[in-house]
Amino acid sequence: MKIWECKIGEVEDLPDGADSVMREAVERAYLRLTGRPAAFAFTGWGGTLSESERAEVENAGPADG
């Protein structure tokens, strides 16, 4: 079984429903990639970064875009 994980963020305030917007986008991409719906999708804005992830974020410049 392969599990894909993504961490994104560092914002203070999000509009109501922000989690569903992100989850739906990922579920659509998964369906497009695999040809079948995901068996599950656990999401939420309560995630944290590991010590090494935090160090990388703090040493990186602003994201492109």
Summary of the structure (lengths in Angstrom):
residues: 65
radius of gyration: 14.2
end to end distance: 33.3
largest distance: 38.2
contacts: 81
relative contact order: 0.15
helix: 40%
strand: 0%
